[in-house]
Amino acid sequence: MTINNPPGLVVAEHADALASSFSASYAGVIAFIAVVNEGSFAKAADRLGIGRSAVSRSVQKLEGQVGARLFIRTTRSNALTREGEIFFENCKPGVDRITQALADMQELREGPPRGQLRISSAVGFGRKVVAPLLNGFRDMYPDIAVDLLLDDHTADFTTDQIDVSFRNGRMEDSQVIARQLIPMQMVVCASPAYAATHGLPRDIAELAEHQCLNFRLASGRIHEWEFKVEGRLQKVVPKAMLTFNDTDLLMDAALDGRGLVQLAAYQVCEHLRSGQLVACLPQYAPDDRGHYICYLSRQQLPSRIRVFIDYMITRVRALDLQCAGGLSVVALLAAVG
């Protein structure tokens, strides 16, 4: 009677046999190459950090797999057979490439920073903060090629092949290393012309009486305005006559006197300083958001990624992007006074 194994079992047995065969062959090839390069089994064992008998067994298994003797062994020396010479010539280029690949990986971790660096950022932060700093980084590290992807969708490190990602808001992804660059201050502001005509809200409830400008997220959802009231987060979606999916258009509308907008401080601080915008509701600003630089692991980072992270942390923190606190109070008093 013939017993037919289930197809899955046959495949699994074949895969196990293939894995076992490859494992034995690989160990044997490494031992074989070491013996040829070092000139003896004893020296090969010292080079590989294993016993002489282990080297001998690996080579014997390899000879059994290839069906030929590879060495002529005597008490004083070992010489390659003709089959051994052919096998060595065929194996050596592959082993050399593996050795070179290992050396290249070590150089990427420890050598001068070089290679391709793919980074992602939300559109607004990327344009305003990240992109202007790239010229200085390239001047410092000319052998690193930078590919910047601007997208308000959160990039996937694996699928999008991202090395470093800049993210805003609150970090909830426990799979990545996230280092805060600066706190993310949220500012409600309008033009002086709007404030002179309509006034400015003194509490969150008064937003319903004002013209507001909303931002549509990449998901299609309207971005909620966030406030902290008595220590608790409160989210509001004010009624808006103008909604955009681009923060630059929101900024233009606010500067043009079209209404109130809530934006991150880095986007509005220059306009607050110049008096083109005035801010309000500083007492309700949330304080648990941040701008983060993210990557997958602290271990074995290539040098090109390490130097980029260090460079960006230093340069972004040196920028004067934390202007909202003092200016908001001054602007509010000026607008209502």
ABEGO torsion letter per residue (X at the ends): XBBBBBAAAAAAAAAAAAAAAAAAAAAAAAAAAAAAAAGBAAAAAAAAGBBAAAAAAAAAAAAAAAGBBABBBBAABBBBBAAAAAAAAAAAAAAAAAAAAAAAAAAAAABBBBEBBBBBBBAAAAAAAAAAAAAAAAAABAABBBBBBBBABBBBAAAAGBABBBBBEBBABAABBBBBABBBBBBBBBBAAAAAAAEBBABAAAAAABBBBBBBBAAGBBBBBBBBBGGBBBBBBBBBABBBABAAAAAAAAAAGAEBBBBBAAAAAAAAAAGABBBBGAAABBAABBBBBBBABABGBBAAAAAAAAAAAAAAAABBABAAAAAAAAAAAAAAX
